[in-house]
Amino acid sequence: MSQSVIDALVQRGKSHPDSPALVGNQYALTYRELSAAIEQLSAQLRASPARAIGLALDNSPLWAALDLAGLNIGKPIVPLPFFFSTEQIAHSIRDAGIDCILTDQPEQYHKLLAAAGIETDTVLTHTSHNQTFSEIRLRNIVAKTLPAETIKVTYTSGTTGHPKGVCLSADTLQRVAYSLLAATCGKTNDRHVSVLPLPTLLENLAGVYVPLLAGATCHLLPLAEVGLSGSTGLDVKKMLSTLIKCRATTTILTPQILHAMVAAIEAGHPAPQQLRFVAVGGAPVAERLLQRAEALGIPVFEGYGLSECASVVALNTESERCTGSVGKPLAHAQVKFAEDGEILVAGATLLGYTGDTPLQPGECPSTKFWPTGDIGHLDKQGFLHLTGRKKNIFITSFGRNVSPEWVERELTLHPAIAQAAVFGEARPWNVAVIVPRGNTPEIISAVSQAIAEANSVLPDYARVKCWLPAQAPFLPQNGQLTANGRLKRETIWQLYQAPIEQLYEEKSDDNSANRFIPTTEDAT
């Protein structure tokens, strides 16, 4: 096993003490200063009686230093995103047994805790390199037994009321970090700019641990300065300006943010010229979007992962790349497939969920294959391709299995279609709810043509016979899209169930294909 992240930092602090490690909006830390900050904060965390620590700060060098201090002393850290609702944060606190919160926004957290009925005890104020933060100790939190060796509990995107806490070990996190370091060819002169919130496991690991292992520089600016607000608000011009100002060489984006970046540059905004590796993940990426990015000279590399596998499992790289795939499995990962095509992953997996029965002595989770819930396959060159989510697969009335993501991917390859949601459970043919790129008769005609083109490459049981125009785009703000870009199918179905069922009744004896069925709004 390679040396730990902390040992690598200490070594870098000795060999290159004055090299910049972390850069914020108020101060920067060299590798020597970062090593000293970790030691100082480690002493403070050791002195705290806390069993599990919630980390609730904006992106900053302090966030990274506190996280690394927890890694150094082996005390579980639980990142708490500010875009979680009060209910989700309260659930996370009780679920993981968090009895201490470190935050740079104490007033907001006092209100949140009071609203959730969580009592506070001692409140201490600390300062690290002129940045002040509060230590809020909680009184009425029941202790929880986390799996042995738990160093981090990460909660998923919070799209449900009660997200699960994924318990990860230091060894697991470091396995993935070193695989990413090799895959991305991390360099000492890299300048990584964090656009995503640090509580996002992908950004925490690939945006902090990996650059530091490379001896590079992490720019950890407040989210407002990079144009991000909440989980969905984005000022793309501000984000691009920050990437240009910091001369970013690497960054991590979700598909939605990449789309906004591409559209802004196509509209004339200057593009960051120093970028060499832009990782994109969190949800499937439309192939056409990747092609548009490449045409602009943006070096985009799609990857795949999940929290239960400590983030990244596969990634396209500069040397091995296949558009339409999510890349080859990383060096640490073993991938195989169940009989139904479900992707199974081993090599770096969770210790368990919060509340699970503890592992038995001698059990090693990394040697067990984790069922991802995703359906896919490896091609002859070893690239991993995703075809859909196992739980989303529906069965037609003819007994055929259809992955809606497969059909939707074919539909959104056409420029006339922005988004699509496909349904057909227990029906003889499929329906799509379409978000067109415009509302003119020409666009409507183009959508019909796009569906015909998609149908030409799909087997008959997967084709779309009729479609409905969406009342509005699928967005996180209206509850129809997750924060990382996945369709919330049940919500969309509930909204469009009545017109879809009426459509089936009206067209049950109609053998024509690709019919446009106007909604009430279109008909008037």
DAUR-V136874 format. One record per residue. N is the residue number from 1. RES is the residue in one letter. NEAR is the number of other C-alpha atoms within 12 Angstrom. D_CENTER is the distance of its C-alpha to the mean C-alpha in Angstrom with 1 decimal. Layout:
BEGIN
N:RES:NEAR:D_CENTER + N:RES:NEAR:D_CENTER
END
This chain:
BEGIN
1:M:13:26.9 + 2:S:17:26.2 + 3:Q:17:26.9 + 4:S:25:24.5 + 5:V:38:22.3 + 6:I:34:24.9 + 7:D:21:27.8 + 8:A:29:26.4 + 9:L:41:26.1 + 10:V:30:29.7 + 11:Q:22:31.0 + 12:R:28:29.5 + 13:G:28:31.0 + 14:K:20:34.3 + 15:S:15:34.3 + 16:H:22:32.7 + 17:P:21:33.1 + 18:D:21:32.9 + 19:S:29:29.9 + 20:P:33:27.2 + 21:A:43:24.2 + 22:L:42:22.4 + 23:V:34:23.1 + 24:G:33:22.7 + 25:N:25:24.5 + 26:Q:20:27.4 + 27:Y:22:27.8 + 28:A:30:26.8 + 29:L:35:27.2 + 30:T:33:28.8 + 31:Y:38:28.1 + 32:R:27:31.4 + 33:E:31:30.4 + 34:L:44:27.0 + 35:S:36:28.8 + 36:A:26:31.2 + 37:A:37:28.6 + 38:I:37:26.9 + 39:E:26:30.4 + 40:Q:26:31.3 + 41:L:33:28.2 + 42:S:27:28.5 + 43:A:18:32.1 + 44:Q:25:31.0 + 45:L:34:28.5 + 46:R:24:31.1 + 47:A:14:33.6 + 48:S:25:31.4 + 49:P:20:32.2 + 50:A:29:28.6 + 51:R:32:27.3 + 52:A:40:23.5 + 53:I:40:22.2 + 54:G:45:19.7 + 55:L:47:18.3 + 56:A:40:18.2 + 57:L:39:18.6 + 58:D:40:17.4 + 59:N:46:16.1 + 60:S:45:19.3 + 61:P:41:21.1 + 62:L:45:22.1 + 63:W:43:18.7 + 64:A:43:18.3 + 65:A:47:22.0 + 66:L:47:21.8 + 67:D:45:18.8 + 68:L:42:20.9 + 69:A:35:24.0 + 70:G:41:22.6 + 71:L:37:21.7 + 72:N:32:25.3 + 73:I:27:27.1 + 74:G:26:25.1 + 75:K:37:24.4 + 76:P:43:21.2 + 77:I:50:18.8 + 78:V:48:16.5 + 79:P:47:14.1 + 80:L:44:14.6 + 81:P:38:12.5 + 82:F:33:15.1 + 83:F:30:13.5 + 84:F:32:14.2 + 85:S:26:17.6 + 86:T:27:20.7 + 87:E:26:20.8 + 88:Q:29:17.3 + 89:I:41:18.1 + 90:A:34:21.5 + 91:H:29:20.3 + 92:S:42:18.1 + 93:I:49:21.1 + 94:R:35:23.5 + 95:D:34:21.4 + 96:A:42:20.9 + 97:G:35:24.3 + 98:I:44:23.2 + 99:D:39:26.6 + 100:C:43:25.8 + 101:I:48:23.5 + 102:L:43:23.3 + 103:T:37:22.6 + 104:D:31:23.8 + 105:Q:23:24.1 + 106:P:26:26.7 + 107:E:15:28.2 + 108:Q:17:25.1 + 109:Y:37:24.4 + 110:H:27:28.1 + 111:K:17:28.0 + 112:L:25:24.8 + 113:L:34:26.4 + 114:A:19:29.7 + 115:A:17:28.3 + 116:A:23:26.7 + 117:G:21:30.0 + 118:I:31:28.9 + 119:E:25:31.7 + 120:T:27:31.6 + 121:D:19:34.1 + 122:T:18:34.3 + 123:V:24:32.6 + 124:L:22:32.8 + 125:T:20:32.1 + 126:H:22:31.2 + 127:T:20:31.0 + 128:S:30:29.4 + 129:H:24:30.4 + 130:N:16:31.4 + 131:Q:25:28.1 + 132:T:21:28.9 + 133:F:30:26.8 + 134:S:28:27.9 + 135:E:37:28.0 + 136:I:35:28.3 + 137:R:34:29.6 + 138:L:35:29.3 + 139:R:25:32.4 + 140:N:20:31.9 + 141:I:29:28.9 + 142:V:17:29.8 + 143:A:21:29.0 + 144:K:24:26.6 + 145:T:25:26.9 + 146:L:35:23.8 + 147:P:31:23.9 + 148:A:30:25.9 + 149:E:28:24.1 + 150:T:37:21.1 + 151:I:37:19.9 + 152:K:50:16.5 + 153:V:49:15.3 + 154:T:46:11.7 + 155:Y:41:11.1 + 156:T:36:8.4 + 157:S:39:7.2 + 158:G:30:11.0 + 159:T:28:11.9 + 160:T:21:15.0 + 161:G:18:17.7 + 162:H:23:17.5 + 163:P:27:14.1 + 164:K:30:14.9 + 165:G:40:15.0 + 166:V:38:14.1 + 167:C:44:16.8 + 168:L:43:16.5 + 169:S:36:19.4 + 170:A:38:20.0 + 171:D:31:21.2 + 172:T:39:18.1 + 173:L:44:15.8 + 174:Q:38:18.5 + 175:R:38:18.9 + 176:V:46:15.4 + 177:A:43:16.0 + 178:Y:35:19.3 + 179:S:37:18.2 + 180:L:41:15.7 + 181:L:35:18.6 + 182:A:24:20.9 + 183:A:34:18.7 + 184:T:40:18.0 + 185:C:25:21.6 + 186:G:33:20.8 + 187:K:23:23.9 + 188:T:23:25.6 + 189:N:23:25.9 + 190:D:35:22.2 + 191:R:39:20.9 + 192:H:48:17.2 + 193:V:50:16.2 + 194:S:49:13.1 + 195:V:51:11.9 + 196:L:51:8.7 + 197:P:45:9.9 + 198:L:43:10.9 + 199:P:42:10.2 + 200:T:43:6.5 + 201:L:43:7.5 + 202:L:44:6.3 + 203:E:39:8.3 + 204:N:45:10.9 + 205:L:42:11.7 + 206:A:49:11.5 + 207:G:46:12.4 + 208:V:53:15.1 + 209:Y:42:16.4 + 210:V:43:16.6 + 211:P:43:18.4 + 212:L:48:20.7 + 213:L:41:21.6 + 214:A:36:22.5 + 215:G:37:24.6 + 216:A:36:22.8 + 217:T:41:22.1 + 218:C:50:18.9 + 219:H:46:19.2 + 220:L:45:17.6 + 221:L:36:18.8 + 222:P:30:18.6 + 223:L:35:15.9 + 224:A:26:18.9 + 225:E:31:20.2 + 226:V:36:17.3 + 227:G:29:17.5 + 228:L:30:14.7 + 229:S:25:15.8 + 230:G:21:14.2 + 231:S:33:10.9 + 232:T:30:12.4 + 233:G:23:15.5 + 234:L:28:15.7 + 235:D:23:18.9 + 236:V:33:18.3 + 237:K:27:21.7 + 238:K:25:21.1 + 239:M:39:17.9 + 240:L:37:19.9 + 241:S:26:22.9 + 242:T:32:21.0 + 243:L:35:19.8 + 244:I:25:23.5 + 245:K:22:25.0 + 246:C:31:23.1 + 247:R:25:23.8 + 248:A:33:20.3 + 249:T:37:20.2 + 250:T:43:16.5 + 251:T:48:13.3 + 252:I:41:9.6 + 253:L:41:8.6 + 254:T:39:6.8 + 255:P:34:9.7 + 256:Q:36:11.1 + 257:I:39:11.6 + 258:L:43:13.0 + 259:H:29:15.2 + 260:A:28:16.5 + 261:M:38:17.2 + 262:V:34:19.1 + 263:A:22:21.0 + 264:A:26:22.1 + 265:I:27:23.3 + 266:E:20:25.1 + 267:A:14:26.7 + 268:G:13:28.1 + 269:H:20:25.9 + 270:P:25:26.3 + 271:A:30:23.6 + 272:P:32:22.6 + 273:Q:22:25.0 + 274:Q:25:23.9 + 275:L:29:20.5 + 276:R:29:20.6 + 277:F:39:17.1 + 278:V:42:14.1 + 279:A:46:11.1 + 280:V:44:9.0 + 281:G:43:6.3 + 282:G:35:3.8 + 283:A:32:7.3 + 284:P:36:10.8 + 285:V:42:12.4 + 286:A:37:16.0 + 287:E:28:18.5 + 288:R:27:20.5 + 289:L:36:17.8 + 290:L:33:17.6 + 291:Q:25:21.4 + 292:R:26:21.7 + 293:A:32:19.6 + 294:E:22:21.8 + 295:A:15:24.8 + 296:L:25:24.0 + 297:G:22:23.7 + 298:I:32:20.0 + 299:P:34:19.0 + 300:V:44:15.8 + 301:F:44:14.5 + 302:E:47:12.2 + 303:G:45:10.6 + 304:Y:40:9.5 + 305:G:42:8.5 + 306:L:35:7.9 + 307:S:40:8.7 + 308:E:40:12.2 + 309:C:44:12.6 + 310:A:50:11.5 + 311:S:42:8.3 + 312:V:47:9.9 + 313:V:45:12.7 + 314:A:44:13.8 + 315:L:43:13.9 + 316:N:36:16.4 + 317:T:34:18.5 + 318:E:23:21.5 + 319:S:15:24.0 + 320:E:23:22.5 + 321:R:26:20.8 + 322:C:29:21.0 + 323:T:28:19.7 + 324:G:31:18.7 + 325:S:34:17.4 + 326:V:42:14.2 + 327:G:38:16.6 + 328:K:41:18.6 + 329:P:40:17.6 + 330:L:38:17.5 + 331:A:25:20.7 + 332:H:33:20.0 + 333:A:36:18.7 + 334:Q:26:21.1 + 335:V:35:20.3 + 336:K:27:22.8 + 337:F:24:23.1 + 338:A:20:24.6 + 339:E:12:27.5 + 340:D:22:25.5 + 341:G:26:23.0 + 342:E:29:20.2 + 343:I:37:18.3 + 344:L:35:19.3 + 345:V:39:17.9 + 346:A:32:19.8 + 347:G:33:20.1 + 348:A:43:17.4 + 349:T:42:16.6 + 350:L:45:16.6 + 351:L:41:19.9 + 352:G:36:19.6 + 353:Y:33:18.3 + 354:T:36:20.0 + 355:G:23:23.3 + 356:D:21:23.7 + 357:T:14:27.0 + 358:P:22:27.1 + 359:L:22:27.2 + 360:Q:13:30.8 + 361:P:9:32.4 + 362:G:10:31.7 + 363:E:14:28.6 + 364:C:24:25.9 + 365:P:32:22.5 + 366:S:30:21.5 + 367:T:22:24.4 + 368:K:22:23.4 + 369:F:25:21.4 + 370:W:33:18.5 + 371:P:26:18.4 + 372:T:32:14.9 + 373:G:25:16.0 + 374:D:34:15.2 + 375:I:32:18.3 + 376:G:32:19.0 + 377:H:29:21.6 + 378:L:25:22.4 + 379:D:17:24.8 + 380:K:10:27.9 + 381:Q:15:26.4 + 382:G:23:23.7 + 383:F:30:20.7 + 384:L:39:18.3 + 385:H:35:18.1 + 386:L:37:16.1 + 387:T:31:18.4 + 388:G:32:16.7 + 389:R:28:15.9 + 390:K:26:18.9 + 391:K:20:19.1 + 392:N:27:19.1 + 393:I:31:22.1 + 394:F:30:25.2 + 395:I:24:28.8 + 396:T:24:31.3 + 397:S:17:34.9 + 398:F:18:36.0 + 399:G:17:33.9 + 400:R:22:31.4 + 401:N:32:27.7 + 402:V:38:25.4 + 403:S:37:21.6 + 404:P:39:20.8 + 405:E:36:17.9 + 406:W:39:20.5 + 407:V:38:22.8 + 408:E:41:20.3 + 409:R:34:19.3 + 410:E:37:23.0 + 411:L:43:23.6 + 412:T:34:21.0 + 413:L:28:22.4 + 414:H:30:25.3 + 415:P:25:25.2 + 416:A:29:26.8 + 417:I:37:23.9 + 418:A:34:20.8 + 419:Q:39:19.3 + 420:A:44:20.8 + 421:A:45:20.7 + 422:V:45:23.2 + 423:F:44:25.2 + 424:G:39:28.2 + 425:E:29:28.5 + 426:A:21:32.1 + 427:R:28:33.2 + 428:P:31:35.2 + 429:W:40:33.1 + 430:N:45:29.7 + 431:V:43:28.8 + 432:A:45:26.0 + 433:V:46:25.0 + 434:I:42:24.6 + 435:V:31:23.3 + 436:P:36:25.7 + 437:R:26:25.5 + 438:G:22:28.6 + 439:N:22:31.3 + 440:T:13:34.4 + 441:P:15:36.6 + 442:E:14:35.8 + 443:I:22:32.1 + 444:I:27:32.9 + 445:S:21:35.0 + 446:A:24:32.4 + 447:V:40:30.0 + 448:S:32:32.7 + 449:Q:25:33.3 + 450:A:34:29.6 + 451:I:44:29.6 + 452:A:27:32.9 + 453:E:22:31.4 + 454:A:28:28.5 + 455:N:27:31.0 + 456:S:20:33.1 + 457:V:19:30.6 + 458:L:23:29.6 + 459:P:17:31.9 + 460:D:22:33.9 + 461:Y:31:32.1 + 462:A:40:28.7 + 463:R:39:30.2 + 464:V:46:29.8 + 465:K:37:33.2 + 466:C:39:32.6 + 467:W:42:30.0 + 468:L:44:29.6 + 469:P:38:28.4 + 470:A:36:25.7 + 471:Q:23:27.0 + 472:A:28:24.0 + 473:P:25:20.7 + 474:F:32:17.8 + 475:L:28:15.9 + 476:P:27:13.9 + 477:Q:18:17.2 + 478:N:18:19.3 + 479:G:25:17.2 + 480:Q:30:16.8 + 481:L:30:13.2 + 482:T:30:10.0 + 483:A:36:8.1 + 484:N:33:5.5 + 485:G:33:8.8 + 486:R:34:10.2 + 487:L:33:13.9 + 488:K:27:15.3 + 489:R:31:18.3 + 490:E:20:20.5 + 491:T:22:20.5 + 492:I:33:21.3 + 493:W:26:23.9 + 494:Q:16:25.6 + 495:L:23:26.0 + 496:Y:30:27.5 + 497:Q:23:29.1 + 498:A:16:32.6 + 499:P:28:32.9 + 500:I:36:31.4 + 501:E:24:33.9 + 502:Q:18:36.6 + 503:L:30:35.8 + 504:Y:29:36.2 + 505:E:14:39.5 + 506:E:15:40.8 + 507:K:26:39.8 + 508:S:19:40.4 + 509:D:12:43.5 + 510:D:16:42.3 + 511:N:14:41.6 + 512:S:15:40.4 + 513:A:26:36.9 + 514:N:30:34.3 + 515:R:30:35.9 + 516:F:32:34.5 + 517:I:29:35.0 + 518:P:22:35.1 + 519:T:22:33.8 + 520:T:14:36.2 + 521:E:13:34.9 + 522:D:16:35.6 + 523:A:10:38.9 + 524:T:6:40.3
END
